Amino acid sequence: LVLVRSFREDRTGISSAMFVETQMGAKFTEPVTDSIESIFEESLARKPVLYLLSAGSDPTSTIDDLAKKKKKFPTDKVSMGEGQEIIAWDKMKAGFLAGTWLVLQNCHLGIGFMEQQEDILTKTGEIDDDFRLWITCEITPRFPIGLLQLAIKVTLEPPQGLKAGLSRTYTTIVGQELLDKIDHEKWRSLVFVQCFMHSIVQERRKFGPIGWCIPYEYNNSDLDASLLFIEKHLSSTILVQLPLSWSTIQYMVADVQYGGRITDDLDRELFQCYAAQWFCDEVFRQTFCFNKYPSEFSYKVPEALEIAAYRAYIETLPPVDSPLIFGLHTNADLTYRQIDAAMMLSTLMDTQPKDSSGEGKSADEIVREKAVDLADKTPPDFIEEIFRAQVQKLKGPPGTPDRGMAAPLNIFLFQELQRLQRIIKIVRNNMRALAAAIDGTVVMTPDLLDDLNSVFDARVPKKWTHDPSGAEISWIMPNIGGWFTGLIDRQVLLSTWLEGDRKAMKSYWLTGFTNSQGFLTGMRQEVTRQHQKDQWALDDVITHTEILSYDQDRIRDVPEEGQHIHGLFIEGAKWNRAEGKLEESEPKKLFVGMPAIHVTATTIGKTGKAARANEALVHDSAVYKYPKRNDRYLIFRMPLKCGEMAAWHWKLRGVALFCQTE
């Protein structure tokens, strides 16, 4: 297992399951499919059932169905929240006497009342044997451990896979009545297209950030609202001999019904791609397939009048979905499995005992050695008075009289030095305090104890990356070794710039800056000043990039305008250096290094017309600090030539650039 973890992290989960099955038996790896009847048989009046909720799951309807069979319907329901404890307590007392069922929903919002439950259930004198307490709650560390041990724990996972998702939709939402609402084949086709897209956007979440930047909880209400709109639109167009307005349907589904949840611009663009591909005249042709790639199975729109025919077709869908049906590369499956393995290993580390046994060193001794070693290896301090004087002597951009603090990038360097010095000081003081606390010369505070556990687990102490308010102050890495190497590399980068002036900086390592956006802003300001004679205004200037065909090692000269940057990686595709265009990724290569890039500035007027003309030929890729894609880590957008494929193809692939891969 250790070898598998080292060589193929994406196979860790599968190998672990095989190991458990071999050593302990198949029943420990098979999915648990306890029916609600079997759970009910195990429960007692004083033994509640606790449902731990996950996205897209709600057991209320299942509980009500059982209640009807057991003659306990309607059940009492209380949705927990502020002021609901009194109502819940009154319903419980009534249930104790009458033997009714009570469902307490969203109990993570009523933790105070949950803390009383153990005493209430164990110390109340008489409770009718027919009484049952059902609790639904999101996973939270604040849930009382006593009640957790007392209750029967049940987890509900939403259906996994397109087949399961479509099957559920055509069982619970789409029935014969819905198909018969409009007697037209286009209505039934659009219902299937809408349901298929609903399952696609839900399932795409499992691929992590390459799927959706933010994992939105699309649910049945979005599907219902979209179907209702399509029904009304067809009634006002097709039935009165008018053509469908595809742009209206696309806008209402992608931007209004589902788009109301979307907060990230790139996710919105992705959803618009799905709508544009599947809400068009193509879907009514017999040759239409959802999959644009050759495959053993073709995902088609079935032509039928009866609901049974649709359900029969859904049963023929493959049980395992290829990432290609989502528009992703097959490598996305690796990403999904790696995320799964990382979560499993992280959970294992959290549950490990911190004390060593036998003849080896204790945890405290190991951490003390590490703390002293890190404190000694921490780079020397940057003295502000000294580096301020050095920055004042630095030259500005060519062709301008600016020097020292008058040049924007020199100010940027000064600010980066201040930030790095703060981090160096925090690391050195923290490691010395930790060593002293282990020695017993200072008090071991709860914060230092957290740091001790982090160092023992080879994780980065939180105070190195975040200030007390929770704001990010440095770079984020999964392990302390990689983070500390980054600290030394950043010190070398800034020292080289400070001591060698701009002529020593033929290319800048963009990852090495804590404020990468500030670097690009400073660059744009300098280029604007170089074009003072052309009367350029900073408000009209945008970033312009040109991807070179070689790495930073082969750069000979510093450019007259703009700067060279390096250190970026591409995910979802690879870059053809010779032809300067996007190509499909190679198997099992998730991230590929990009060549050096020349970033400069140009005016909006110069690029506006060209950008509109090349919109279909260029993928406007996002550049992020980390693989975790969100607006906070977005640095800028960089156009990439599409090559043979259209821009929407690369958007569905989730193509983006990153400063670091971890």
SVG drawing of the C-alpha trace seen along z (x, -y; Angstrom):
<svg xmlns="http://www.w3.org/2000/svg" viewBox="-52 -63 76 75">
<polyline fill="none" stroke="black" stroke-width="0.4" points="0.0,0.0 2.9,-2.4 4.4,-1.7 1.0,-2.3 0.6,-5.6 4.1,-6.6 3.9,-5.7 0.2,-6.0 -1.7,-8.1 -4.9,-7.9 -5.0,-4.1 -4.6,-4.4 -8.4,-4.1 -8.9,-1.1 -5.9,0.7 -7.0,0.0 -10.4,1.5 -8.8,4.6 -6.6,5.0 -9.6,4.7 -11.6,7.2 -8.7,9.7 -7.9,9.4 -11.4,8.9 -14.0,10.0 -16.1,8.5 -18.9,7.2 -16.5,4.5 -16.2,3.0 -19.6,3.5 -21.9,0.4 -24.3,0.4 -27.8,0.5 -29.8,0.8 -33.5,0.1 -35.4,-2.3 -37.5,0.7 -34.3,2.4 -33.2,-0.9 -36.6,-1.3 -36.5,2.3 -33.2,1.5 -34.4,-1.8 -36.2,-2.2 -38.1,-4.9 -34.9,-5.9 -32.6,-5.2 -33.1,-7.9 -32.1,-7.7 -29.5,-10.3 -29.3,-11.1 -26.0,-12.8 -26.9,-14.9 -24.8,-15.3 -25.5,-17.6 -28.6,-16.6 -30.0,-14.2 -33.2,-14.5 -34.7,-11.6 -38.0,-13.3 -40.1,-11.8 -38.7,-8.3 -39.6,-8.7 -43.1,-9.8 -43.5,-6.8 -42.6,-4.5 -44.9,-6.4 -47.8,-5.8 -47.1,-2.0 -46.8,-2.0 -50.0,-4.2 -47.9,-7.1 -48.6,-9.6 -48.5,-12.6 -45.3,-12.9 -44.5,-16.0 -41.7,-18.0 -39.6,-20.9 -37.0,-22.7 -34.4,-23.8 -33.1,-27.3 -33.5,-30.3 -36.4,-30.0 -37.4,-26.5 -36.2,-24.6 -39.4,-25.4 -41.6,-24.1 -39.4,-21.0 -39.5,-20.2 -43.3,-20.6 -43.6,-18.2 -41.3,-15.7 -43.3,-15.7 -46.5,-15.1 -44.8,-12.3 -43.6,-10.7 -47.3,-10.3 -49.0,-9.6 -46.3,-7.5 -46.1,-9.6 -43.0,-10.2 -41.0,-13.4 -38.6,-14.6 -36.1,-17.3 -34.6,-18.8 -31.3,-20.7 -30.2,-20.1 -26.8,-21.6 -28.7,-24.9 -29.9,-23.8 -26.8,-22.3 -27.8,-23.6 -31.0,-21.5 -29.0,-18.5 -26.8,-18.7 -29.8,-18.2 -31.1,-15.1 -29.0,-12.5 -30.3,-13.5 -33.9,-13.8 -33.9,-10.4 -32.1,-8.5 -33.7,-10.2 -37.3,-10.8 -39.5,-8.5 -42.0,-7.0 -41.8,-7.1 -44.4,-5.3 -42.7,-2.3 -44.1,-3.6 -42.4,-7.0 -39.6,-7.5 -37.2,-10.5 -35.6,-11.1 -32.8,-13.7 -31.3,-15.2 -28.1,-17.1 -25.2,-18.3 -21.8,-17.0 -20.4,-19.3 -17.6,-18.9 -19.9,-20.6 -22.4,-17.7 -22.6,-16.2 -20.6,-13.0 -23.0,-11.4 -26.0,-11.7 -23.8,-10.5 -23.0,-7.3 -26.6,-6.8 -28.2,-7.2 -28.2,-4.9 -26.0,-6.8 -27.2,-6.8 -25.5,-8.5 -27.5,-9.3 -25.5,-9.8 -27.2,-11.1 -27.2,-8.8 -23.7,-8.4 -23.4,-8.6 -25.5,-9.8 -27.5,-6.6 -28.5,-6.8 -29.2,-10.5 -31.4,-10.2 -33.2,-7.1 -34.0,-9.1 -35.3,-12.0 -37.5,-9.8 -38.9,-8.1 -39.5,-11.1 -40.0,-14.1 -40.8,-13.1 -43.9,-10.9 -46.4,-10.2 -48.4,-13.2 -45.5,-15.5 -44.8,-14.0 -48.4,-14.4 -48.6,-18.1 -47.8,-19.1 -48.6,-16.6 -45.5,-17.3 -42.4,-15.2 -40.2,-18.3 -41.5,-18.7 -40.6,-15.2 -37.1,-15.6 -36.5,-18.8 -37.6,-17.3 -34.9,-14.6 -32.3,-17.1 -33.0,-19.2 -32.9,-16.2 -29.7,-14.9 -28.0,-18.3 -29.2,-18.4 -27.4,-15.1 -24.3,-16.2 -23.9,-19.5 -24.5,-17.6 -22.1,-14.8 -19.4,-17.2 -18.8,-18.3 -17.0,-15.1 -14.0,-16.1 -13.2,-18.9 -12.0,-22.4 -11.6,-21.2 -15.3,-20.4 -16.7,-23.5 -14.7,-26.3 -17.3,-26.2 -19.3,-23.0 -22.9,-24.4 -25.7,-22.4 -28.0,-22.2 -31.2,-20.5 -34.6,-19.4 -36.1,-22.9 -33.7,-24.2 -34.9,-21.3 -38.6,-21.9 -38.3,-25.7 -36.4,-25.0 -39.0,-22.4 -41.9,-24.8 -40.3,-27.6 -39.7,-25.3 -43.3,-24.1 -44.6,-27.7 -42.2,-28.7 -43.3,-25.8 -46.9,-26.6 -46.4,-30.1 -44.2,-29.2 -44.5,-25.7 -48.2,-25.3 -49.0,-28.6 -46.7,-27.8 -43.9,-30.1 -40.2,-28.9 -38.4,-28.3 -36.2,-31.0 -33.1,-29.1 -31.3,-32.2 -34.2,-32.7 -34.2,-29.1 -30.4,-29.1 -30.5,-32.4 -33.3,-31.3 -31.8,-27.9 -28.1,-28.8 -28.3,-32.4 -31.5,-32.6 -32.8,-29.2 -29.4,-27.5 -27.4,-30.6 -29.0,-32.2 -26.8,-29.9 -23.6,-30.6 -21.2,-33.2 -18.0,-32.6 -17.7,-34.1 -15.9,-31.0 -18.6,-28.7 -21.2,-30.8 -19.3,-30.6 -19.0,-26.8 -22.8,-26.5 -23.5,-28.7 -21.3,-26.3 -23.5,-23.3 -26.7,-25.2 -25.4,-26.4 -24.4,-22.8 -27.6,-21.1 -30.4,-23.6 -30.3,-24.0 -32.0,-22.5 -29.5,-19.7 -31.2,-17.8 -34.2,-17.1 -32.2,-15.3 -31.9,-11.5 -28.2,-11.7 -27.7,-13.8 -25.5,-12.4 -24.6,-14.1 -21.1,-12.6 -19.1,-14.3 -16.4,-11.6 -16.4,-8.0 -17.6,-5.6 -19.1,-2.1 -22.3,-3.7 -24.0,-6.7 -25.9,-9.0 -29.0,-9.8 -32.4,-11.5 -34.9,-8.6 -38.0,-9.0 -41.0,-7.7 -44.5,-8.5 -44.5,-6.4 -42.5,-6.9 -41.6,-3.2 -39.6,-3.6 -37.5,-6.4 -36.9,-4.3 -35.9,-1.3 -33.5,-3.5 -31.9,-4.9 -31.3,-1.3 -29.1,-0.7 -26.7,-3.6 -23.2,-2.6 -22.9,-2.2 -19.5,-4.1 -19.3,-7.5 -16.4,-8.5 -15.1,-12.0 -15.4,-12.6 -19.2,-12.8 -18.8,-15.8 -16.5,-17.5 -13.4,-16.7 -10.2,-14.8 -9.8,-11.2 -7.1,-12.6 -9.9,-14.2 -10.7,-10.7 -7.1,-10.8 -7.8,-14.1 -11.1,-12.8 -9.3,-9.7 -6.4,-11.8 -8.8,-14.1 -10.5,-11.0 -7.2,-9.5 -5.9,-12.8 -9.1,-13.1 -8.8,-9.5 -5.1,-9.9 -5.8,-13.3 -8.5,-11.7 -6.2,-8.8 -3.5,-11.3 -6.0,-13.2 -7.0,-10.0 -3.4,-8.8 -2.1,-8.8 0.7,-11.4 2.7,-9.3 5.4,-7.0 6.0,-3.6 9.0,-1.4 12.6,-2.6 12.1,-5.4 12.0,-9.1 8.9,-10.7 6.7,-13.0 8.1,-16.0 11.7,-15.1 11.0,-14.7 9.2,-18.1 11.9,-19.8 14.7,-18.6 12.6,-19.8 11.8,-23.2 15.5,-23.9 16.5,-22.8 13.9,-25.0 14.8,-28.0 18.5,-27.6 17.7,-27.3 15.3,-30.3 16.8,-33.0 18.5,-36.1 16.3,-39.1 15.8,-41.9 16.5,-45.1 14.0,-47.7 16.4,-50.7 18.9,-48.9 16.6,-47.6 14.8,-50.9 18.1,-52.6 18.9,-49.9 15.5,-50.3 16.0,-54.1 19.1,-53.5 17.3,-51.1 16.6,-52.3 13.1,-52.5 11.8,-51.3 13.9,-52.2 13.0,-55.5 11.7,-57.2 13.5,-59.3 11.9,-57.3 14.3,-56.0 13.8,-54.4 10.4,-54.8 9.1,-56.7 9.1,-53.5 6.0,-51.3 7.8,-48.0 10.4,-49.3 7.6,-50.1 6.2,-46.6 9.7,-45.1 9.8,-47.1 6.3,-45.9 7.2,-42.3 10.4,-42.6 8.3,-43.9 5.9,-41.0 8.6,-38.3 10.4,-39.8 7.2,-39.5 6.9,-35.9 10.6,-35.1 10.2,-36.7 7.0,-34.7 8.6,-31.4 11.8,-32.0 10.0,-33.2 7.4,-30.4 10.0,-27.6 12.1,-29.0 8.9,-29.4 7.9,-25.8 11.3,-24.4 11.3,-26.4 7.8,-25.2 8.9,-21.6 11.9,-22.2 9.5,-23.7 11.0,-27.2 7.8,-28.8 4.1,-27.8 2.7,-25.4 -0.3,-27.4 -3.1,-25.8 -1.7,-27.6 1.7,-26.1 0.2,-22.7 -1.6,-23.0 1.8,-24.0 3.4,-21.0 0.8,-18.7 1.3,-20.4 5.1,-20.0 4.7,-16.3 2.4,-15.6 4.7,-17.5 1.9,-20.1 2.3,-23.9 1.4,-25.7 -1.6,-27.9 0.1,-31.1 2.7,-30.8 0.0,-31.2 -2.8,-33.2 -2.9,-36.1 -5.2,-36.0 -8.1,-37.5 -7.8,-34.6 -6.4,-36.7 -3.8,-34.9 -0.3,-36.3 1.9,-33.8 1.6,-30.9 -0.3,-27.7 1.3,-24.2 0.2,-20.8 3.4,-20.0 6.0,-21.9 9.0,-20.8 7.6,-22.2 6.5,-25.4 10.0,-26.0 11.7,-25.4 9.4,-28.1 10.5,-30.5 14.1,-30.1 13.4,-30.3 11.4,-33.6 14.3,-35.0 16.7,-34.2 14.3,-35.8 13.9,-39.1 17.6,-39.3 18.7,-38.8 16.3,-41.6 17.4,-43.9 21.1,-43.5 21.3,-43.0 18.7,-45.6 16.5,-44.9 19.3,-43.8 19.6,-40.6 15.9,-39.8 15.5,-38.5 12.4,-36.6 10.4,-36.8 9.1,-33.8 5.4,-34.8 4.7,-32.2 7.3,-33.8 5.2,-37.0 2.6,-37.1 0.8,-39.8 1.1,-38.7 -1.7,-41.0 0.4,-43.9 3.3,-42.9 1.1,-43.1 -0.5,-46.4 3.0,-47.9 4.1,-46.6 1.1,-48.2 1.8,-51.5 5.4,-51.5 4.4,-50.7 1.8,-53.5 4.5,-56.0 6.8,-54.8 3.9,-55.8 3.4,-59.2 4.0,-60.8 1.1,-58.6 -1.1,-60.0 -2.0,-56.5 -4.3,-56.6 -4.0,-53.9 -7.8,-53.3 -7.5,-52.3 -4.6,-49.9 -4.9,-46.1 -2.5,-43.2 -1.2,-41.7 0.6,-38.4 2.8,-36.6 3.8,-33.0 7.4,-32.3 8.5,-28.9 11.3,-28.4 11.9,-28.4 13.4,-31.2 16.9,-29.8 17.2,-30.8 16.1,-34.4 19.0,-36.6 17.9,-40.2 15.5,-42.2 12.6,-43.5 12.3,-47.2 8.6,-47.1 6.9,-44.8 8.5,-41.8 9.1,-38.1 7.4,-35.7 7.8,-31.9 6.7,-29.2 3.2,-28.6 1.5,-25.2 -1.4,-24.2 -4.2,-21.8 -6.8,-20.3 -4.6,-20.5 -1.0,-20.9 0.7,-23.7 2.3,-23.0 5.4,-25.1 6.4,-24.8 3.0,-25.8 1.8,-28.0 -1.6,-26.4 -3.6,-24.1 -3.6,-20.4 -5.1,-17.5 -3.3,-16.4 -1.1,-13.4 -2.4,-10.4 -1.6,-10.6 0.0,-14.1 -2.3,-16.4 -0.1,-19.5 2.4,-20.5 4.9,-23.3 4.4,-26.4 7.3,-28.2 8.3,-31.7 5.7,-34.4 6.2,-38.0 3.6,-40.2 3.2,-43.8 0.4,-46.3 -1.6,-47.7 -4.7,-49.9 -8.2,-48.6 -8.7,-50.2 -5.9,-48.3 -7.1,-44.9 -10.9,-45.2 -11.7,-44.5 -9.1,-41.8 -10.4,-40.1 -14.0,-40.1 -12.9,-38.6 -10.9,-35.8 -13.4,-35.0 -14.1,-31.5 -10.3,-30.8 -9.0,-31.9 -9.7,-30.4 -9.7,-33.1 -7.9,-31.1 -7.8,-32.0 -4.5,-32.2 -4.7,-31.1 -2.3,-31.0 -3.4,-27.5 -5.3,-24.6 -8.2,-25.6 -10.0,-27.8 -11.9,-30.8 -12.0,-34.6 -9.6,-35.1 -6.8,-33.2 -7.5,-34.6 -4.5,-36.6 -5.6,-37.5 -7.0,-36.1 -4.7,-35.0 -5.8,-34.2 -4.6,-30.9 -4.9,-29.9 -7.4,-27.0 -5.8,-25.2 -8.2,-22.7 -10.8,-22.7 -13.3,-25.5 -13.1,-27.7 -16.1,-25.9 -14.2,-22.6 -11.4,-23.9 -13.8,-25.6 -15.6,-22.2 -12.1,-20.7 -11.6,-23.1 -8.3,-24.5 -6.6,-26.9 -3.1,-28.0 -1.6,-27.8 1.4,-29.2 1.7,-26.0 0.3,-22.5 -0.3,-21.8"/>
</svg>
